[in-house]
Amino acid sequence: MKAKWISIGVNVCRFIVALTFIFSGFVKAIDPLGTQYKINDYLQALGCEGIVPPIVTLGISVLLSAVEFYTGMMLLFAINRRVMSRVAVVFMVIMTIITFWLWVANPITDCGCFGDAVHLTNGQTLLKNVVLLACALVIAWKPLSMVRFISKSNQWIVKNYTAIFIILSSIWCLYDLPLFDFRPYHVGANIPEGMRITDDAEQPEFETTFIMEKDGKRETFTLENYPDSTWTFIDSKSVQTKEGYVPPIHDFSIISMESGEDITEEVLSYKDYTFLLISPHLEDASDTNFGEIDQLYEYAQANGYPFYGLTASNEKAVARWRELTGAEYPFCTMDEITLKTMIRSNPGLMLIKDGTIIRKWSHNSLPVIEAALATQPLEKLDIGHMPKDSAPKKILSILLWFALPLFLLTLADRLWAWTKWIKRKSKGNQEQPITNK
């Protein structure tokens, strides 16, 4: 009976760790640039910003998410039980140490363990990792108690299929855009709505202290016990004691490089379509598809649609970009983090209408408007409407391409194992000697 309860406990812990690893690894794998940005945040907090080359941090991003997803799948199918249980423990020990540091020092407000899909405070993250570490230790204590879903002879299929799937997912999302967009600038989002703060929203609270002096003696007071006029004011300090409501979209400000004016309201309130070419840093932007960008700009000009280049780079970088690509569209300055949040491509193209995001494209998948349609307004073109590939449809595609084949493999494997067991049992019964009573 004791062994049975131990087996149940181990398998419950196994499913908790496995499903968490699978979800966490997947949401990071489909947004490798976002994971890279988070790695850079950690390096900056450690004072190592600029030391590690971008290609290395990007490789770490892809490898980290792949290892996490792969470990989760191996635990789910109980493959290489001893090794993978130890990998899970080592992984969780490292993550728990890191999140303990985050909880104590608070250098980063969001650990990024679930990408942009789920945001946790540092305290919540630490609690989550402590629970997962405890579960991983239970699994490592009795790894052979994990029930296998598939026989040893077919485990290689799950291993290779899982590795290929998660690596190709990251490569595809690097080439195009993240399969799922959990950020506030997703297609269908209205930017002005995302910036709005309602009257009943929770307001931040501050505590102000005053340093006062009397008869050569200095003391600190608050508004509640502010002294009389016989005290001389020296200094004051305000500290935020409670954070108020922060809208999903903030720090969104578009400044024209030509005039220096803030044109945010003008862009967002425009009732028709507007093209936004987004590049956090033009120095690092890909110029391989500038011909398609210029054609889209010419189409926008011919049909009266505004077209802006948004960047955090300086005028020298903009001049260099114009020299390389022949770009004639106006450039505006925006916050670097905002630009990186808006689209995971450098450059990337966004189409908005009346402040609502209609479409987003990577520079590798820019739309091509044929000459015969160059005079047609966007309302009559497919790209002028929101895409039909909804989130449920994408989830169904993943289930059909990844989960369903593994399920069918598992089902066939279990049926085959059951058939062999029946044959062995039947053969054993036939070989038993018949005795006369």
PAFI-524380 format. One record per residue (C-alpha): residue in one letter; x, y, z. Coordinates in steps of 0.05 Angstrom, whole numbers, plus 5000, padded with zeros to 4 digits. Layout:
% residues N
aXYZ;...
% end
This chain:
% residues 437
m500050005000;k505750475017;a509050344950;k502550504915;w501851174948;i509151334933;s507951174860;i501751614858;g505552194890;v511452124843;n506952124781;v502952724806;c509453114815;r511752864748;f505653154712;i506253814749;v513453904729;a512553634659;l506654064640;t509854694670;f516354564632;i512554434567;f508455074572;s514255504595;g518955234542;f513855304486;v511756034500;k519156234502;a520955824440;i515756164397;d518456854418;p526056754415;l527457504408;g523157654469;t527057134509;q533557444483;y531258134508;k529857834576;i536857514578;n539758194562;d535858484621;y539157974667;l546058144638;q544758884648;a542758754720;l549258384730;g553358944698;c555158504638;e551358884585;g555058894518;i559958354538;v556057764508;p555057824432;p547757844408;i548557194368;v550556844433;t544657104473;l540056904416;g543056204415;i542156164491;s534856384482;v533455824432;l537355294471;l534255474538;s527055414513;a528654774475;v531854444536;e525954634580;f520754384530;y524653744515;t525553594589;g518153684601;m516353214544;m521252684568;l518252714637;l511252674609;f512852044570;a517551774625;i523451714577;n530451644606;r527351704674;r533651744717;v537352234673;m531452704659;s529252734732;r536252954751;v536253474694;a529753744722;v532753804792;v539054164767;f534754634724;m530154804782;v535954904831;i538955424784;m532255764771;t530555784845;i537256104862;i536256624808;t529156784830;f531356834903;w536257364880;l530657714842;w526157694903;v531557994948;a534758504902;n528958634854;p533458834794;i527958594746;t520558624760;d518658034715;c522957404710;g520357224641;c519556484659;f513056454619;g514956974567;d509457474556;a503956964565;v503756994641;h506857534685;l508657374757;t511657804812;n518457594838;g515157334901;q510256914862;t515856654817;l519956444877;l514056074907;k512655734841;n519955504834;v520255244905;v514154814892;l517054564826;l523754424859;a520254014913;c516553624859;a522953514819;l526353244882;v520652754892;i521352514820;a528852434827;w527952044891;k523851494857;p524651604781;l522850884763;s515950984795;m514151424735;v509351014691;r511650964619;f506951164563;i511150854508;s515850254503;k523350324499;s523550104426;n519450704404;q522251244451;w527151484398;i521251734356;v518752174413;k525752434427;n527352634356;y520452894339;t520353334401;a527253624388;i525853764315;f519054074330;i521454564383;i527754774345;l523954884280;s518655274318;s523855764343;i527155824274;w520455954241;c518456474292;l525256814283;y524256834208;d517057074211;l513657304276;p511656944341;l506156434329;f502156724387;d502657464405;f501457564480;r503758294480;p499058894483;y500659054410;h497458434381;v493158454318;g486258714336;a488659134394;n486559864396;i492560274419;p488760874448;e484460384488;g490660044514;m493360714538;r486960944573;i486761014648;t479661034675;d477461504730;d476260934779;a483160624766;e487560524827;q492161124836;p499361094861;e500561304933;f506561704958;e509261875026;t512762545034;t517562675091;f520263355111;i526963505143;m526164095190;e531064455236;k530064825302;d535365065351;g540764685311;k536964035316;r534163675254;e528263205253;t523962855201;f516462975197;t510662745154;l504463125133;e500762835193;n505563135245;y508163735206;p511064235257;d509364965270;s512665565238;t518265585289;w521665025250;t525865175188;f524864765125;i531164415101;d529163875050;s523463405030;k523162714999;s517362334967;v517361574964;q512161164926;t508960694975;k503760384929;e503860274854;g497660494818;y494460204755;v499260184696;p495760114628;p497959554582;i500660064532;h504960614561;d510961024538;f507761064469;s510061724440;i511761884368;i516262484357;s517462734286;m524862794269;e523463354220;s519363814264;g520863554333;e513363544348;d509462994383;i504862694329;t502262114371;e495062374372;e495262534298;v497461824280;l492761454327;s486561874312;y487461824236;k481061484210;d484261134151;y490160654144;t497160824166;f503560424153;l508760404209;l515660134192;i518759944259;s526159884273;p528859944344;h535860034317;l536960184243;e544360014252;d542359284262;a536359274215;s536258794156;d536459164089;t535258544046;n527958714032;f528459464024;g525659403953;e519059123978;i518859674032;d519860213980;q514359903936;l509559923995;y511460644008;e509960813935;y503260463941;a501660854004;q503661513971;a499361363909;n493261203952;g494161744005;y496061304064;p501061584114;f507561194120;y512361304178;g518961004199;l519460914274;t526260824307;a530360954369;s536561094327;n539461784317;e539462214254;k546261944232;a543561234230;v537361474193;a541761814141;r545761184133;w539360784123;r536861274070;e543561204035;l543260444034;t535960364015;g533961013981;a528361094032;e524161734025;y518961614080;p519362074141;f522461804206;c520061904277;t523261754344;m520261274394;d522460914457;e526860304443;i523159824490;t516460034461;l518859894390;k521559204411;t514859054443;m510859274383;i513858764335;r519158214338;s522658394274;n527858904254;p525059214212;g517859014218;l511659314187;m505159474222;l498659694190;i493660074234;k486960394222;d483760884270;g488760664323;t487159924315;i492559434292;i490259094229;r496458704207;k503758584226;w509358324181;s516458114190;h521458394139;n521857684113;s514457634097;l512458324072;p506158354029;v507158443954;i501858853919;e501458673846;a501559223793;a494359073773;l492059223845;a496559823857;t490760303848;q485959903892;p484660173963;l486559734022;e479159604037;k478959183974;l485358813987;d486358214033;i491958564072;g487159124091;h483258644135;m485158264197;p487957564184;k483356964191;d488456534228;s485456604297;a488556334361;p483855724364;k485755544293;k493255594310;i492255164372;l488654644329;s494354644279;i499354504335;l495053944361;l494553634292;w501953704275;f505053544342;a500353264395;l496152814350;p501952424319;l504852294388;f498052084414;l497051604356;l504051334366;t502651224440;l496050894426;a499050424374;d504850254421;r500250094479;l495749664434;w501849284408;a504449184480;w497548944502;t497148464443;k503948164460;w501848094532;i495447724512;k499547254467;r504547104522;k498946974572;s495346514523;k501746134508;g503246064582;n496345774595;q497245274538;e503945024564;q501144884634;p500744114646;i493943794651;t493143384714;n487942854728;k484042954791;
% end
